[in-house]
């Protein structure tokens, strides 16, 4: 996820205050690793972060001072983001900020503020999705720290998130949220598998590959459901009949989720807890709709992350970076 301090009024003050609190709390990872009082579990996690940073640099991501510090942060998240969709759509309503342009989310350090914004948007008729965020990128404006919520993810997911956020610090195109988030999602997933494989940890690489592939199966099902809902909205007028038809579609989607052959998570629990409202479906599409096309483009570069990132950098300078990377039909090579 990318975020910016660029907006006005109370929201700017809130973000600036939270960001300042985060930056002030940073402790250098190098010093923590050298300190004999550092707990072994934290020491191991921070050493893992350093290895992931080295790998990111080796494949062509801009690392600089990113994730060279640690913040002990309370709770299970750093931010809570709010996304919204207009009634009768499964498309996110963008928020505009200076520097980054239009983005599909607003982030809050204070969850209560996020809930108040969600309530306001709901009263205006928007469909709303609230998302806890453990990591975000300031796009290189600051040296972002590793936080306690990030370290709670487990090594596979931690590697993915670090790589995802470093993509934002390397390539970011204003007003192209789907491109920015989609490409960071794909590289974070794929490079995290290669990270373990290149380190010679075959078991971890196999497990990470399974986690990524199963996650993509879930995303494909969610995207198919989103397509069904979009067609329903296009073909029927608002009212009880459309609401009932959507409920039937959602029930089928939950059944399909429960029947997925997953080994890295419980499909029944996933089906029960999945957020399938319109705004959440739209958010899934922002992050994952183009992942299969990026995978095809990656294979065209022989699965070489260095070559793929070089192509990404070139594409980012084009008027339409997605078309430059995938071709005008968006399907990849």
C-alpha positions as CSV (number, residue, x, y, z in Angstrom):
1,X,0.0,0.0,0.0
2,X,1.2,3.5,-0.8
3,X,0.1,6.6,1.2
4,X,0.8,10.3,1.3
5,X,0.7,13.1,3.7
6,X,-0.7,15.4,1.0
7,X,-4.1,16.6,1.8
8,X,-5.6,19.4,4.0
9,X,-7.2,20.3,7.3
10,X,-7.7,17.9,10.1
11,X,-6.9,14.8,8.0
12,X,-3.4,16.3,7.2
13,X,-2.9,17.1,10.8
14,X,-3.9,13.6,11.9
15,X,-1.6,11.9,9.3
16,X,1.3,14.2,10.0
17,X,1.0,13.6,13.8
18,X,0.8,9.8,13.3
19,X,3.7,9.8,10.9
20,X,5.8,11.9,13.2
21,X,5.0,9.6,16.1
22,X,6.1,6.6,14.0
23,X,9.3,8.2,12.8
24,X,10.3,9.4,16.3
25,X,9.9,5.9,17.7
26,X,12.4,4.3,15.2
27,X,15.3,2.3,16.6
28,X,18.2,1.3,14.2
29,X,18.0,-2.4,13.4
30,X,21.8,-2.5,13.4
31,X,21.9,-1.3,17.0
32,X,19.2,-3.7,18.1
33,X,21.1,-6.7,16.6
34,X,24.2,-5.6,18.4
35,X,22.4,-5.2,21.7
36,X,22.7,-8.3,23.9
37,X,19.4,-7.3,25.6
38,X,17.4,-7.7,22.4
39,X,15.1,-10.7,22.7
40,X,16.0,-13.6,20.6
41,X,12.7,-13.7,18.7
42,X,13.0,-10.0,17.8
43,X,16.7,-10.5,16.8
44,X,15.8,-13.3,14.5
45,X,13.0,-11.4,12.8
46,X,15.1,-8.3,12.3
47,X,18.0,-10.4,10.8
48,X,15.4,-11.8,8.4
49,X,14.4,-8.3,7.4
50,X,18.0,-7.5,6.6
51,X,18.3,-10.5,4.4
52,X,15.1,-9.6,2.6
53,X,16.4,-6.0,2.0
54,X,19.6,-7.4,0.5
55,X,17.6,-9.6,-1.8
56,X,15.4,-6.7,-2.8
57,X,18.5,-4.7,-3.8
58,X,19.9,-7.6,-5.8
59,X,16.8,-7.9,-8.0
60,X,16.7,-4.1,-8.7
61,X,14.5,-2.6,-6.1
62,X,15.5,0.7,-4.5
63,X,16.2,0.0,-0.9
64,X,18.2,3.0,0.4
65,X,17.4,3.5,4.0
66,X,14.0,1.7,3.9
67,X,13.4,-0.8,6.7
68,X,16.7,-0.2,8.5
69,X,14.8,0.7,11.7
70,X,12.2,-0.9,13.9
71,X,9.3,0.5,15.9
72,X,7.5,-1.3,18.7
73,X,4.0,-0.4,17.7
74,X,0.9,-1.4,19.7
75,X,-2.0,-3.4,18.2
76,X,-2.4,-5.4,15.1
77,X,-2.1,-2.6,12.5
78,X,-0.4,0.7,11.8
79,X,-3.2,2.2,9.8
80,X,-6.8,1.6,9.1
81,X,-7.8,2.4,5.6
82,X,-11.3,3.4,4.3
83,X,-12.4,2.6,0.8
84,X,-15.8,3.3,-0.8
85,X,-17.9,2.5,-3.8
86,X,-20.9,4.4,-5.1
87,X,-24.3,2.6,-4.9
88,X,-24.8,0.1,-7.7
89,X,-21.1,-0.2,-8.6
90,X,-18.2,-2.4,-7.8
91,X,-15.7,0.3,-8.6
92,X,-13.8,2.2,-6.0
93,X,-14.5,5.9,-5.6
94,X,-11.1,7.6,-5.7
95,X,-9.7,10.2,-3.2
96,X,-7.4,12.8,-4.6
97,X,-4.3,14.0,-2.9
98,X,-1.3,16.2,-4.0
99,X,1.8,14.3,-5.2
100,X,0.2,10.9,-5.4
101,X,-2.9,11.9,-7.3
102,X,-6.0,9.7,-7.1
103,X,-5.9,6.7,-4.8
104,X,-8.6,4.4,-3.8
105,X,-8.2,4.7,0.0
106,X,-7.7,7.0,3.0
107,X,-5.5,5.8,5.8
108,X,-5.9,6.7,9.5
109,X,-3.5,6.0,12.4
110,X,-6.5,6.3,14.7
111,X,-9.0,3.5,14.0
112,X,-11.8,5.5,15.6
113,X,-11.3,8.3,13.0
114,X,-11.4,5.6,10.2
115,X,-14.8,4.4,11.6
116,X,-16.1,7.9,11.7
117,X,-15.1,8.5,8.1
118,X,-16.7,5.2,7.1
119,X,-19.9,6.2,8.9
120,X,-19.9,9.5,7.1
121,X,-19.5,7.9,3.7
122,X,-22.2,5.3,4.5
123,X,-24.6,8.1,5.4
124,X,-23.9,9.6,2.0
125,X,-25.0,6.3,0.4
126,X,-21.5,4.8,-0.2
127,X,-20.7,1.1,0.3
128,X,-17.6,1.0,2.6
129,X,-14.8,-1.4,3.4
130,X,-12.5,-0.9,6.4
131,X,-9.0,-2.6,6.1
132,X,-6.4,-3.0,8.7
133,X,-2.9,-2.2,7.3
134,X,0.3,-3.5,8.9
135,X,2.7,-1.8,6.5
136,X,2.7,1.1,4.0
137,X,5.1,3.1,1.9
138,X,5.8,6.8,2.0
139,X,7.2,6.4,-1.5
140,X,10.7,7.2,-0.4
141,X,9.9,10.5,1.3
142,X,10.9,8.9,4.6
143,X,12.9,5.8,5.6
144,X,9.9,3.6,6.6
145,X,10.4,1.4,9.6
146,X,9.6,-2.2,10.3
147,X,6.8,-2.4,12.9
148,X,5.6,-4.9,15.4
149,X,2.5,-5.7,13.4
150,X,4.6,-6.5,10.4
151,X,6.8,-9.0,12.3
152,X,3.7,-10.8,13.4
153,X,2.9,-12.0,9.9
154,X,5.3,-14.9,9.7
155,X,8.4,-14.9,7.4
156,X,6.7,-15.7,4.1
157,X,4.1,-12.9,4.4
158,X,6.7,-10.6,5.9
159,X,9.0,-11.1,2.9
160,X,6.1,-10.4,0.5
161,X,5.0,-7.2,2.3
162,X,8.6,-5.8,2.4
163,X,9.0,-6.5,-1.3
164,X,5.6,-5.1,-2.1
165,X,6.3,-1.8,-0.3
166,X,9.8,-1.5,-1.8
167,X,8.1,-1.7,-5.2
168,X,6.2,1.4,-4.3
169,X,9.4,3.1,-3.2
170,X,11.0,2.1,-6.6
171,X,8.2,2.7,-9.1
172,X,5.1,4.8,-8.5
173,X,2.9,6.4,-11.1
174,X,0.5,9.1,-9.9
175,X,-3.2,8.5,-10.8
176,X,-2.6,4.8,-11.7
177,X,-3.7,3.1,-8.5
178,X,-4.5,-0.2,-10.2
179,X,-1.2,-0.3,-11.9
180,X,0.8,0.6,-8.7
181,X,-1.0,-1.8,-6.4
182,X,-1.3,-4.6,-9.0
183,X,2.3,-4.6,-9.9
184,X,3.4,-4.4,-6.3
185,X,1.1,-7.3,-5.4
186,X,2.5,-9.5,-8.1
187,X,6.2,-8.7,-7.4
188,X,5.7,-9.0,-3.7
189,X,4.2,-12.5,-4.1
190,X,6.5,-13.8,-6.8
191,X,9.7,-12.4,-5.5
192,X,9.0,-13.7,-2.0
193,X,9.0,-17.2,-3.4
194,X,12.2,-16.6,-5.3
195,X,13.8,-15.1,-2.1
196,X,13.5,-18.4,-0.3
197,X,14.5,-20.5,-3.3
198,X,17.6,-18.4,-4.0
199,X,18.5,-18.6,-0.3
200,X,18.5,-22.4,-0.6
201,X,15.5,-22.9,1.7
202,X,13.6,-25.3,-0.5
203,X,10.9,-26.2,2.1
204,X,10.1,-22.5,2.7
205,X,10.0,-21.8,-1.0
206,X,7.6,-24.7,-1.6
207,X,5.4,-23.5,1.3
208,X,5.5,-19.9,0.0
209,X,4.6,-21.0,-3.5
210,X,1.6,-22.9,-2.1
211,X,0.5,-19.9,-0.1
212,X,0.7,-17.6,-3.1
213,X,-1.0,-20.0,-5.5
214,X,-3.8,-20.6,-3.0
215,X,-4.2,-16.9,-2.4
216,X,-4.5,-16.4,-6.2
217,X,-7.2,-19.1,-6.3
218,X,-9.2,-17.1,-3.7
219,X,-8.6,-13.9,-5.6
220,X,-9.9,-15.5,-8.9
221,X,-13.1,-16.6,-7.2
222,X,-13.6,-13.1,-5.7
223,X,-13.0,-11.5,-9.1
224,X,-15.5,-13.9,-10.7
225,X,-18.1,-13.0,-8.1
226,X,-17.4,-9.3,-8.6
227,X,-18.0,-9.8,-12.4
228,X,-21.3,-11.5,-11.6
229,X,-22.4,-8.6,-9.4
230,X,-21.3,-6.0,-12.0
231,X,-23.4,-7.7,-14.6
232,X,-26.4,-7.9,-12.3
233,X,-26.1,-4.1,-11.6
234,X,-25.9,-3.4,-15.3
235,X,-28.9,-5.5,-16.2
236,X,-31.3,-4.8,-13.4
237,X,-32.8,-1.8,-11.7
238,X,-32.2,-1.1,-8.0
239,X,-34.8,-2.6,-5.7
240,X,-35.7,-5.7,-3.7
241,X,-35.4,-8.1,-6.7
242,X,-31.8,-6.9,-7.4
243,X,-30.9,-7.1,-3.7
244,X,-32.3,-10.7,-3.5
245,X,-30.4,-11.7,-6.7
246,X,-27.2,-10.3,-5.2
247,X,-27.7,-12.2,-2.0
248,X,-28.0,-15.4,-4.0
249,X,-24.8,-14.7,-5.9
250,X,-23.1,-14.0,-2.6
251,X,-24.3,-17.3,-1.1
252,X,-23.0,-19.2,-4.1
253,X,-19.6,-17.4,-3.7
254,X,-19.4,-18.3,-0.1
255,X,-20.1,-21.9,-0.9
256,X,-17.4,-21.9,-3.6
257,X,-14.9,-20.4,-1.1
258,X,-15.8,-23.1,1.4
259,X,-15.1,-25.8,-1.2
260,X,-11.7,-24.5,-2.3
261,X,-9.0,-27.2,-1.8
262,X,-6.8,-25.1,0.5
263,X,-4.0,-26.3,2.8
264,X,-2.6,-23.0,4.1
265,X,-5.9,-21.8,5.5
266,X,-9.3,-23.1,6.6
267,X,-11.7,-22.7,3.6
268,X,-14.8,-22.9,5.8
269,X,-13.6,-20.1,8.1
270,X,-12.5,-18.1,5.0
271,X,-16.0,-18.5,3.5
272,X,-17.6,-17.4,6.8
273,X,-15.4,-14.3,7.3
274,X,-14.9,-13.1,3.7
275,X,-15.9,-9.5,3.2
276,X,-18.0,-9.6,0.0
277,X,-19.7,-6.2,0.0
278,X,-19.2,-4.0,-3.1
279,X,-16.4,-1.9,-1.8
280,X,-14.4,-4.8,-0.6
281,X,-14.8,-6.6,-4.0
282,X,-13.7,-3.4,-5.7
283,X,-10.6,-3.3,-3.5
284,X,-9.7,-6.9,-4.4
285,X,-9.8,-6.0,-8.1
286,X,-7.5,-3.0,-7.6
287,X,-4.8,-5.2,-6.1
288,X,-5.3,-8.5,-8.1
289,X,-7.2,-8.1,-11.3
290,X,-4.0,-7.8,-13.4
291,X,-1.9,-10.3,-11.6
292,X,-2.4,-13.1,-14.2
293,X,-1.3,-10.8,-16.9
294,X,1.8,-9.7,-15.0
295,X,2.6,-13.4,-14.4
296,X,2.5,-14.0,-18.2
297,X,4.8,-11.0,-18.7
298,X,7.1,-12.3,-16.0
299,X,7.4,-15.7,-17.7
300,X,8.2,-13.9,-21.0
301,X,11.2,-12.6,-19.2
302,X,12.1,-16.2,-18.3
303,X,10.9,-15.6,-14.7
304,X,13.9,-13.3,-14.1
305,X,12.9,-10.7,-11.6
306,X,15.9,-8.4,-12.6
307,X,14.8,-8.3,-16.2
308,X,11.1,-7.9,-15.2
309,X,11.9,-5.0,-13.0
310,X,14.0,-3.4,-15.7
311,X,11.0,-3.6,-18.0
312,X,8.8,-2.2,-15.3
313,X,11.0,0.8,-14.9
314,X,10.8,1.5,-18.6
315,X,7.1,1.1,-18.7
316,X,6.6,3.5,-15.7
317,X,7.8,6.4,-17.9
318,X,5.2,5.7,-20.6
319,X,1.9,7.7,-20.7
320,X,0.0,4.4,-19.9
321,X,2.4,2.2,-18.0
322,X,0.1,-0.8,-17.9
323,X,-0.2,-0.8,-21.7
324,X,3.5,-0.3,-22.0
325,X,4.2,-3.4,-19.9
326,X,1.4,-5.7,-21.0
327,X,0.5,-4.5,-24.5
328,X,-2.7,-2.6,-25.4
329,X,-4.9,-5.7,-24.9
330,X,-3.7,-6.0,-21.3
331,X,-3.1,-9.7,-21.6
332,X,0.7,-9.7,-21.6
333,X,2.8,-11.3,-24.4
